[in-house]
Amino acid sequence: MKELDSLSTDLAKITTEIKTYQSIGGQAIFEIGRRLKWVKEHDLAHGQYLKWLQSIKMDRTQASRFIKVSATLHNDGTYQHLGARALYEIATMPPEERDKPQQLSNGKVKKPEDMTVRELRETKRKLKQREQELSVKDAQIADQQAELEENRKTQAELNNQLRKVSNSQSVPKVITKTVTKEVQVEPDDYRQLKREKKQLEENFSKAAGELDKVTNRLKDYENAEHQEHRANHWKNRGRVSVYKLRSNIHNFLITNEIGSEDREAALDSGKEALESLNKALDDLQSWIDDKRSITGGRRTVNTLEGEIIK
């Protein structure tokens, strides 16, 4: 990106410029974000940044998104046809994925700059899920490699013990009692050493068998991505489910975010519409309480006409 000229320190001029760019369209988002960042970093509003945002009819979330877009993406022809929400979704994607074609659930392949906001969010969810699955798989492989290394150490130790026993065995002595008769006499510990050798050989054979099993399991994990994992990895799968649920909640909050203008419009929507919204909010609260029962978190206490309802 080419070096940008310094902006004015006159707040009134900055305000006029932002309003001008607001009237131009999507390509002005970069310039608006650059000016918002300038005002915030240089404290041109003298500690009244949020109040100043209200004066130009912009809420804090929208301003933060404009700043994120201007600080992350290039202000060129690639993105200038997009709206604020699409630009923000692209700006919050992993940098290495922003220019790559992605396959959507309907089978189509698009680059992020050609996607709708819904398609961008779907792509981000898939990328996040893939990242979590790779993390779980890496942890599983690391566990198997550690187990394999431990078995190798055990095998080496058994080999060492076996060599020591073999080297310590004495050759039977020959004692000539008469000129015509020879008698072989075993050392006192010869039979004990033979038993120890046999036990070590059995241990070695057992360890080798366990090592083969571990090696085969590791190959299964590497070559069959969709096989059922071992029972002691259910905890990791649970983590994936929890992180996925958290990601869905985060996306839900972003999707259903209400700005100051939408909030005022909602208040004027009428009693019937507001009652319908309250019913939906009650259902949402019941869902939240149910999920909190999993984490052991607090349940919401509502007060209605003097009664406490848990």
Salt bridges, closest charged atoms under 4 A:
GLU17 OE1 - ARG35 NE 2.91
GLU31 OE1 - ARG34 NH2 3.29
GLU31 OE1 - ARG35 NH1 2.65
GLU41 OE2 - LYS37 NZ 2.57
GLU89 OE2 - ARG121 NE 3.06
GLU89 OE1 - LYS124 NZ 2.90
GLU97 OE2 - ARG130 NH2 3.18
GLU119 OE1 - LYS110 NZ 3.16
GLU122 OE2 - LYS126 NZ 3.16
GLU147 OE2 - ARG217 NH2 3.02
GLU147 OE1 - ARG230 NH1 3.87
GLU186 OE1 - ARG191 NE 3.59
GLU210 OE2 - LYS213 NZ 3.88
GLU225 OE2 - LYS137 NZ 3.33
GLU228 OE1 - ARG237 NH1 3.41
GLU257 OE1 - ARG65 NH2 3.25
GLU275 OE2 - LYS271 NZ 3.95
ASP283 OD1 - LYS279 NZ 3.12
ASP290 OD2 - LYS291 NZ 3.17
